Amino acid sequence: MKRFIVFTLVFLSYIHLVSSQEKEYTSVIYPEDYTAQIDVVYTQVNDWVGHMDLYTKPNETKPTPVVINIHGGGWRTGNKESQTGLGTFFKHGYAIANIAYRLVDVAPAPAAIEDVRCALIYIYKNAKVLNIDTSKIVIMGGSAGGHLALMAGLLGNNKSFDTNCPNTEHIKVAAIIDKYGVTDLTPLAYWKSANNWLSFNNTDSAFVESVSPINYISRHSPPIFIAHGNADPIVPYQQSVILYKKLKFYRVKTEFLTIKKGKHGNFTTKQNIQLSKSIWRFLNKLGL
């Protein structure tokens, strides 16, 4: 009995410690002139609550640009707290919206797309309060996050996935940063992560096409920066090659950085520096 009581007390102390750590934890170290709002609710679907972490400059004399950042993880893992490499955006005066979305264990496709769209709509609707310039919205992600960034940005005013967040806003992003994201799910429908996310729709060709960014490119598409390692063992490098070629065909402003011998993220320090410099050259050309 004594052992049981001791074990229970230790266990409860551990739970309390973990809970306290989670409450106090913020994923990003931000400059003094920024204000942080952690776990802001941007949408709710049944029992699931969508949160984002916002880092803004409410006292800036004019509205700031913003980057909406989307974590990867094959639509099944990952969290917004893992996204800490956003320092250069602070240096350039950007507000940051770091978002969570429904993973496949909560809901399969197209739930994640719906959530990212809701996050984008939330930024539009609250831009004045957040002191954000809606003409300078950049949406960025890696891997599955790259796929979701492409979908959210390329949809523009297409409201197909906006059921949970109806809006009257004129949605248009200034640029998309796609890091080794999936662009066409049709040839990957039986790939494990894609198969899990697509669920029972994995054999429905029309549905698979509807959640593939490649099918939304037009001459009106926003500028897109692409980065992909040509030794990526997870998302085929060819996915980005095809995206780039289609963007060029439609004369969309784009840049494609091939990370030589680069794997699926986890780039070397030298490769990450190359990636960061290339992203900022691209954004600077766009006046962002």
N, C-alpha and C positions, 0 to 999 in steps of 0.2 A: 504493500500500500504506500509506504514511504517513497519507494522508488518511482511509483506512478505519479505521486504528487510532485516530486522533484522534476521528473520528466516534463510534466504538464507546465510547471512554472518556467522551465528553460525554454520550452516550445513557445509559450505565450510571449516571453521576453524577446525571442527571436522574431516572431511575427511583428511585435511592436517596433523593433529596431528596423526591420525591412520596410514597414509602412512609413515610419518616420523618414527614412532615407528617400523613399519614393516621393513623399510629399515635398521635401526640401529640394529635390533634384531638378535642376534646369539644365538643358542640354547644351546651351550656347553661352559662352562668355562674351558679353556685349559691351560696347563703349558707354561711358558715363552719360552721354547726351541722348541715349536711347532709353525707351521705356519698354519693359518686358511684360507681356500678358500671357501667362502659361495656361494651357488647356482651355482656351476659349472654345465654346461650343458653336460650331458653324452649321451643324445639321443634326437631326436625330431621325433614325429609322427604326420603328418599333422599340426594342430595348437597347439598341446600339446607339451610342452617342459619339458623334464625330468631333474630335478636338484638333485645334491647331495652336501652335505657339507663335505669338506675334511679337516682333521686335520693331518698334516704330520710332519716328522722330516727331512727336506731336508739336514741338515748339519750333520746328524749322520754319523759316519765313515763307517757303513755298512748298507745295506738295512734292513728295519724294518718289522716285521709282521704287518698285518692289519686285522681289523674286519670290515666287511660290515654289517651294522645294518639296520634292516627292521622293520618299525613300524607295529602295528596291527590295528584292527578296522573293522573286518568283510569284508574286501575288499571294504568298502563303506565310511569309515570315517578315521580320523587320519591324521597326518602329521609328517614329519621328525623333526620339531621343538619341538615336544613333548618328544623327546628322549634325556633326560638329564642325565640319570644314567649310564654314561660310564666312570666314574672316575677311576675304577680299571684298565681299559685298558690303560689309560694314565700312571698309576703307573708302569705297566709292559712294557712300551715302545712301545705300539702298535700305529700304525696310525689308524685313524677311517674314514670310509666312511659312512655317514648317508644319506640314500637315500629316495627320494619320488618316487612314481609310480602311474600309472593311476588307479584311483578308478572307481567303477562301473558306476558312473554318467557320466564318460568320455568314458569308454569302458568296456564291460564285459569280461569275461574269453575268451581267455587266456592272455589278455593284460598285467596284472600285472606280470605274469611269464615272458613274453617277456621283460618287462622293467628291472626286476631284473637281468635277464641274460645279458642285455645290460650293466648294471652297473658293473657286474662282468667282462665282456669283456673289458670295459673301463679301469678298474684297471689293467688288464693284459697288455693292449696296452700302458698304460702310466706309467707302473711300474718304469721304469728307471728314468724318470723325477721326479716322486713322491718319489723315494728312497724306494720302497716297494719290499719285498722279496716274489715273487710269489709262493714259496714253503711253505709259512706260511700265507695263506689266510684262515681266519675263517669267516664263514657267520652265522649270528645270527638273530633270530626274535621271537616274541611272538604272539600267536594266529594266525591271518591270516598271520602275518609276519613270524611265525614259519613254516607255510605251504609253504610260498614262499622261505624261506631259504632252506628248504628240497628240494623243486623242483629244485632250481638253482644249489644246490650242487650235488644232486643225478643225474642230467642230465649229468654231466661231459662233454664228447665230443659229446654227442647227440645234434645235432643242430636243432632239431624239432621246437624250439621256438626262433631261432636266426635270423629269416627273416629280422628284422629291423636292426640288427647289425652283418652282415656277418663277419667272422673272420677266421684266419688260426692258431690261438693260440691253444696250447694243454691245454684245460681247466681241472683243477683239484684243488679242495679245500682241505685244510689240515684237516678241521674239520667243523662240523655243530653243532650249538647250537639251539635246538628246544625247545622253552618254550610253553607248552600247545597248540601246533599247530594242525590243522586238517591234518590227514594223509591219510584218505580214504574218498573221497566225495561220493562214491556210496551209503552208507546207510544214507547219510545226504543231498542228492540231493534236498529234499523238505523242508529242514531246511531253514528258511527265508533268512538268509544272503547268504547261499550257493545257494539257488534258484535264488536270485537276481543276483548273480555274474555269475552263469552258464547261465542265461538268457534262450534263446530258445533252448540251448543245454542240458537243465537239464534232458531231457528224452532220450538223445543220450548216451547210456551206454558206447560206445567206447570212446566218447569224455570225459565223466566224468572220466573214467579210466585213460585217457591220462593226466589229470591234478591232479591226485592223487599220491602223493609221494610214497606210499606203493608199487606201481607197478614198481618202478625203482630200487629197492634194489637188489644188487647182491653181490657176494663175493669181487667185486672190489670197493664197495661203501666206501666213506670216513668215518672216525670215527664220531659217532654222540652221543652227550649228549642230554638227554631228561629230562625235568622237567614238572611235571603236578600235580595239586592239586586233591586229590581223592574226593573232594566235589565240583568239577567244575560244575556249573549249565548251562554252555554254550557249551563248547566243551567237549564231553564225555571223561572221564578218560580212558575208554577202547580203545580209538583211539591210545593213547600212549602205552598201554599194547600190543596191536597187533603189533605196529611198533617195539617195543623192542624184542618181540618174533621172529619176522622175521629177525631182525638184528642178533640175537643170532644164529638162524638157519643157516645163511650164514657166521657165524663167523666174523662178522664185529665188530670192536672195538666199544663198546658202554657202556654207563652208564645211568641208569634210576633212577632219584630222585623223589620219591613220597613225595609231600608236604602234610603231614597229616592234614586233615580238611581244606586244602587250596582251595580257590575259584578260579575264573578265573583271575589270576593276583591279583593285589591289596593285595599282601601278607603282613603279619605283618613284623615288623622290624626283629624279630627273624627268620622268615621264609626267608626273603631276605638275611640275613647274611648266613644262611644255604645254600641257592641257590648259592650265590657268591663263598663261600668256595668250594663248590662241583664242580662248573665250573672250577675254577682254579686248583683244584687237577687233574681234567680230562685233562686240557690243558698241565699242567706240565708233566704228564705221557707221553704225546705225544711229549714232547720236544718243546712245543710252549709257 
